[in-house]
Amino acid sequence: MRTISESSGFTNPVSVTVVLILLALSVSLYLLQLIGIPILVALVIITLLIGASLKIADQWEKAVVLRLGKFNGLKGPGIFFIVPILDQINSFIDQRIRVTEFRAEQTLTKDTVPVNVDAIIYWTVWDVEKAALEVQEYVKAISYIAQTDLRDIIGKHELADLLQDREKIAEDLQKTLDANTNPWGITCQTVGIRDIIIPQGLADAMSKQAQAERERKARVILGTAETEIAEKFAKASLQYADNPIALHLRGMNMLYEGLKEKGSMVIVPSSALDSMNLGVIGGLVSLAKTSGQVEK
């Protein structure tokens, strides 16, 4: 099959217009009896040949011209002429950057996990002659070779690598594709891994594993905090052991903080009451609060 650009073709508005104008002039000359039928026929044939020789290629295109079946050269962009009958335009090659989507379905990773991978490739034709002569349908060829190389890359990596190192895998795939398509005059500029789909059961298991890992880290952090608090308390106890007055003041402060709110109740161990006389202090505080309420 021949690759022909949809925007270009073997007929174009310019050639059609030229043909119509020349035919109109020829017919007018004949109707005015300035020329005879033989000359009219000759003018019509020349007009059709001129129309067939006039071609146009868009700014981003190159026309591949064959002469008697052999490569003759590239034409365009813009208006150009060919030799009718002898020359033939095989195709118009688009040199813009193009995008091709491809995927690998149910492909096994190195650790035998079936995955579906969607990817996208940006490529362009840098050598029109090679693209026209070396490969028949380069658009399909790129799609097929990209899919094959993607399956090969997936089979060489474990699932964890695919999920964590997408950029590196995409870079490796781009280099492989570029090496395979360069002989065709095509370069693969960028490859992107759009999505990696794993089996639902495996996804649930990985979610539970991640949740368990988060809970483990939370417990480790909590245990570390408890250890640090215990160390601080141990240091504080050493300070209070040789300074009973400081311990007494600390007990009074704790009692005050607990009783300053209305309706609050503080539970204090009996040993603390005996060692720091907190019972007497608490009674005095309660008596002071009761006296204040009676006076009001």
Contacts in CASP RR format, 6 or more apart in sequence:
PFRMAT RR
TARGET T0000
AUTHOR 0000-0000-0000
METHOD contacts of the structure
MODEL  1
MRTISESSGFTNPVSVTVVLILLALSVSLYLLQLIGIPILVALVIITLLI
GASLKIADQWEKAVVLRLGKFNGLKGPGIFFIVPILDQINSFIDQRIRVT
EFRAEQTLTKDTVPVNVDAIIYWTVWDVEKAALEVQEYVKAISYIAQTDL
RDIIGKHELADLLQDREKIAEDLQKTLDANTNPWGITCQTVGIRDIIIPQ
GLADAMSKQAQAERERKARVILGTAETEIAEKFAKASLQYADNPIALHLR
GMNMLYEGLKEKGSMVIVPSSALDSMNLGVIGGLVSLAKTSGQVEK
1 136 0 8 1.000
1 137 0 8 1.000
2 90 0 8 1.000
2 91 0 8 1.000
3 91 0 8 1.000
3 92 0 8 1.000
3 93 0 8 1.000
3 132 0 8 1.000
3 137 0 8 1.000
3 138 0 8 1.000
3 139 0 8 1.000
4 91 0 8 1.000
4 92 0 8 1.000
5 58 0 8 1.000
5 61 0 8 1.000
5 91 0 8 1.000
5 92 0 8 1.000
5 93 0 8 1.000
5 94 0 8 1.000
7 58 0 8 1.000
7 61 0 8 1.000
7 92 0 8 1.000
8 56 0 8 1.000
8 57 0 8 1.000
8 58 0 8 1.000
8 61 0 8 1.000
8 63 0 8 1.000
8 92 0 8 1.000
9 89 0 8 1.000
9 92 0 8 1.000
10 55 0 8 1.000
10 89 0 8 1.000
12 54 0 8 1.000
12 55 0 8 1.000
12 56 0 8 1.000
14 54 0 8 1.000
14 56 0 8 1.000
14 79 0 8 1.000
15 50 0 8 1.000
15 51 0 8 1.000
15 52 0 8 1.000
15 54 0 8 1.000
15 55 0 8 1.000
15 56 0 8 1.000
16 51 0 8 1.000
18 47 0 8 1.000
18 50 0 8 1.000
18 51 0 8 1.000
18 54 0 8 1.000
19 47 0 8 1.000
19 48 0 8 1.000
19 50 0 8 1.000
19 51 0 8 1.000
22 43 0 8 1.000
22 46 0 8 1.000
22 47 0 8 1.000
22 50 0 8 1.000
23 44 0 8 1.000
23 47 0 8 1.000
26 35 0 8 1.000
26 40 0 8 1.000
26 43 0 8 1.000
26 44 0 8 1.000
26 47 0 8 1.000
27 40 0 8 1.000
29 35 0 8 1.000
29 40 0 8 1.000
29 43 0 8 1.000
30 36 0 8 1.000
30 37 0 8 1.000
30 40 0 8 1.000
35 43 0 8 1.000
49 84 0 8 1.000
52 82 0 8 1.000
52 84 0 8 1.000
53 81 0 8 1.000
53 82 0 8 1.000
53 83 0 8 1.000
53 84 0 8 1.000
54 79 0 8 1.000
54 81 0 8 1.000
55 63 0 8 1.000
55 75 0 8 1.000
55 79 0 8 1.000
55 80 0 8 1.000
55 81 0 8 1.000
55 82 0 8 1.000
55 89 0 8 1.000
56 78 0 8 1.000
56 79 0 8 1.000
56 80 0 8 1.000
57 63 0 8 1.000
57 75 0 8 1.000
57 76 0 8 1.000
57 77 0 8 1.000
57 78 0 8 1.000
57 80 0 8 1.000
57 92 0 8 1.000
58 77 0 8 1.000
58 78 0 8 1.000
58 92 0 8 1.000
59 77 0 8 1.000
59 78 0 8 1.000
60 77 0 8 1.000
60 94 0 8 1.000
60 95 0 8 1.000
60 96 0 8 1.000
61 76 0 8 1.000
61 77 0 8 1.000
61 92 0 8 1.000
61 93 0 8 1.000
61 94 0 8 1.000
61 95 0 8 1.000
62 74 0 8 1.000
62 75 0 8 1.000
62 76 0 8 1.000
62 77 0 8 1.000
62 92 0 8 1.000
62 93 0 8 1.000
62 95 0 8 1.000
62 128 0 8 1.000
63 74 0 8 1.000
63 75 0 8 1.000
63 76 0 8 1.000
63 80 0 8 1.000
63 89 0 8 1.000
63 91 0 8 1.000
63 92 0 8 1.000
63 93 0 8 1.000
64 71 0 8 1.000
64 73 0 8 1.000
64 74 0 8 1.000
64 89 0 8 1.000
64 90 0 8 1.000
64 91 0 8 1.000
64 92 0 8 1.000
64 93 0 8 1.000
64 128 0 8 1.000
64 129 0 8 1.000
64 132 0 8 1.000
65 71 0 8 1.000
65 72 0 8 1.000
65 73 0 8 1.000
65 74 0 8 1.000
65 75 0 8 1.000
65 82 0 8 1.000
65 87 0 8 1.000
65 88 0 8 1.000
65 89 0 8 1.000
65 90 0 8 1.000
66 72 0 8 1.000
66 87 0 8 1.000
66 88 0 8 1.000
66 89 0 8 1.000
66 90 0 8 1.000
67 83 0 8 1.000
67 86 0 8 1.000
67 87 0 8 1.000
67 88 0 8 1.000
68 86 0 8 1.000
69 88 0 8 1.000
71 129 0 8 1.000
71 132 0 8 1.000
71 133 0 8 1.000
72 87 0 8 1.000
73 129 0 8 1.000
74 128 0 8 1.000
74 129 0 8 1.000
75 82 0 8 1.000
82 88 0 8 1.000
82 89 0 8 1.000
90 132 0 8 1.000
91 132 0 8 1.000
93 125 0 8 1.000
93 128 0 8 1.000
93 131 0 8 1.000
93 132 0 8 1.000
94 125 0 8 1.000
95 124 0 8 1.000
95 125 0 8 1.000
95 126 0 8 1.000
95 128 0 8 1.000
96 124 0 8 1.000
97 122 0 8 1.000
97 123 0 8 1.000
97 124 0 8 1.000
97 189 0 8 1.000
98 122 0 8 1.000
98 123 0 8 1.000
98 124 0 8 1.000
98 139 0 8 1.000
99 120 0 8 1.000
99 121 0 8 1.000
99 122 0 8 1.000
100 120 0 8 1.000
100 121 0 8 1.000
100 123 0 8 1.000
100 139 0 8 1.000
100 142 0 8 1.000
100 143 0 8 1.000
100 146 0 8 1.000
101 118 0 8 1.000
101 119 0 8 1.000
101 120 0 8 1.000
102 119 0 8 1.000
102 120 0 8 1.000
102 121 0 8 1.000
102 143 0 8 1.000
102 146 0 8 1.000
102 147 0 8 1.000
102 150 0 8 1.000
103 116 0 8 1.000
103 117 0 8 1.000
103 118 0 8 1.000
103 119 0 8 1.000
103 147 0 8 1.000
103 150 0 8 1.000
104 115 0 8 1.000
104 116 0 8 1.000
104 117 0 8 1.000
104 119 0 8 1.000
104 147 0 8 1.000
104 150 0 8 1.000
104 151 0 8 1.000
104 154 0 8 1.000
105 116 0 8 1.000
106 114 0 8 1.000
106 115 0 8 1.000
106 116 0 8 1.000
107 114 0 8 1.000
107 115 0 8 1.000
107 116 0 8 1.000
107 117 0 8 1.000
107 150 0 8 1.000
107 151 0 8 1.000
107 154 0 8 1.000
107 155 0 8 1.000
108 114 0 8 1.000
108 115 0 8 1.000
108 154 0 8 1.000
108 155 0 8 1.000
109 115 0 8 1.000
109 154 0 8 1.000
109 155 0 8 1.000
109 157 0 8 1.000
109 158 0 8 1.000
109 159 0 8 1.000
109 162 0 8 1.000
110 155 0 8 1.000
110 156 0 8 1.000
110 157 0 8 1.000
110 158 0 8 1.000
111 158 0 8 1.000
111 159 0 8 1.000
113 159 0 8 1.000
113 198 0 8 1.000
113 199 0 8 1.000
113 202 0 8 1.000
114 199 0 8 1.000
115 154 0 8 1.000
115 159 0 8 1.000
115 162 0 8 1.000
115 196 0 8 1.000
115 197 0 8 1.000
115 198 0 8 1.000
116 195 0 8 1.000
116 196 0 8 1.000
116 197 0 8 1.000
117 150 0 8 1.000
117 154 0 8 1.000
117 162 0 8 1.000
117 193 0 8 1.000
117 195 0 8 1.000
117 196 0 8 1.000
117 197 0 8 1.000
118 193 0 8 1.000
118 194 0 8 1.000
118 195 0 8 1.000
118 196 0 8 1.000
118 197 0 8 1.000
119 146 0 8 1.000
119 150 0 8 1.000
119 170 0 8 1.000
119 173 0 8 1.000
119 191 0 8 1.000
119 192 0 8 1.000
119 193 0 8 1.000
119 194 0 8 1.000
120 191 0 8 1.000
120 192 0 8 1.000
120 194 0 8 1.000
121 142 0 8 1.000
121 146 0 8 1.000
121 174 0 8 1.000
121 177 0 8 1.000
121 188 0 8 1.000
121 190 0 8 1.000
121 191 0 8 1.000
121 192 0 8 1.000
122 188 0 8 1.000
122 189 0 8 1.000
122 190 0 8 1.000
122 191 0 8 1.000
123 142 0 8 1.000
123 177 0 8 1.000
123 181 0 8 1.000
123 186 0 8 1.000
123 187 0 8 1.000
123 188 0 8 1.000
123 189 0 8 1.000
124 186 0 8 1.000
124 187 0 8 1.000
124 189 0 8 1.000
125 131 0 8 1.000
125 138 0 8 1.000
125 185 0 8 1.000
125 186 0 8 1.000
126 185 0 8 1.000
126 186 0 8 1.000
126 187 0 8 1.000
127 185 0 8 1.000
127 186 0 8 1.000
130 183 0 8 1.000
130 184 0 8 1.000
130 185 0 8 1.000
130 186 0 8 1.000
131 138 0 8 1.000
131 184 0 8 1.000
131 185 0 8 1.000
131 186 0 8 1.000
134 183 0 8 1.000
134 184 0 8 1.000
134 185 0 8 1.000
135 141 0 8 1.000
135 184 0 8 1.000
138 184 0 8 1.000
138 186 0 8 1.000
141 184 0 8 1.000
142 177 0 8 1.000
142 181 0 8 1.000
142 186 0 8 1.000
142 188 0 8 1.000
145 177 0 8 1.000
145 180 0 8 1.000
145 181 0 8 1.000
146 173 0 8 1.000
146 177 0 8 1.000
146 188 0 8 1.000
146 191 0 8 1.000
149 173 0 8 1.000
149 176 0 8 1.000
149 177 0 8 1.000
149 180 0 8 1.000
150 173 0 8 1.000
152 176 0 8 1.000
153 169 0 8 1.000
153 172 0 8 1.000
153 173 0 8 1.000
153 176 0 8 1.000
154 162 0 8 1.000
157 165 0 8 1.000
157 169 0 8 1.000
159 198 0 8 1.000
161 169 0 8 1.000
162 169 0 8 1.000
162 196 0 8 1.000
163 196 0 8 1.000
166 192 0 8 1.000
166 193 0 8 1.000
166 196 0 8 1.000
169 193 0 8 1.000
170 191 0 8 1.000
170 192 0 8 1.000
170 193 0 8 1.000
171 191 0 8 1.000
173 191 0 8 1.000
174 188 0 8 1.000
174 189 0 8 1.000
174 190 0 8 1.000
174 191 0 8 1.000
177 188 0 8 1.000
177 191 0 8 1.000
178 187 0 8 1.000
178 188 0 8 1.000
181 187 0 8 1.000
181 188 0 8 1.000
198 206 0 8 1.000
239 246 0 8 1.000
240 246 0 8 1.000
240 247 0 8 1.000
240 250 0 8 1.000
247 275 0 8 1.000
247 276 0 8 1.000
248 276 0 8 1.000
248 277 0 8 1.000
251 272 0 8 1.000
251 276 0 8 1.000
251 278 0 8 1.000
252 276 0 8 1.000
252 278 0 8 1.000
252 281 0 8 1.000
255 266 0 8 1.000
255 268 0 8 1.000
255 278 0 8 1.000
255 281 0 8 1.000
255 282 0 8 1.000
255 285 0 8 1.000
256 285 0 8 1.000
258 264 0 8 1.000
258 266 0 8 1.000
259 266 0 8 1.000
259 282 0 8 1.000
259 285 0 8 1.000
259 289 0 8 1.000
268 278 0 8 1.000
268 279 0 8 1.000
272 278 0 8 1.000
273 279 0 8 1.000
END
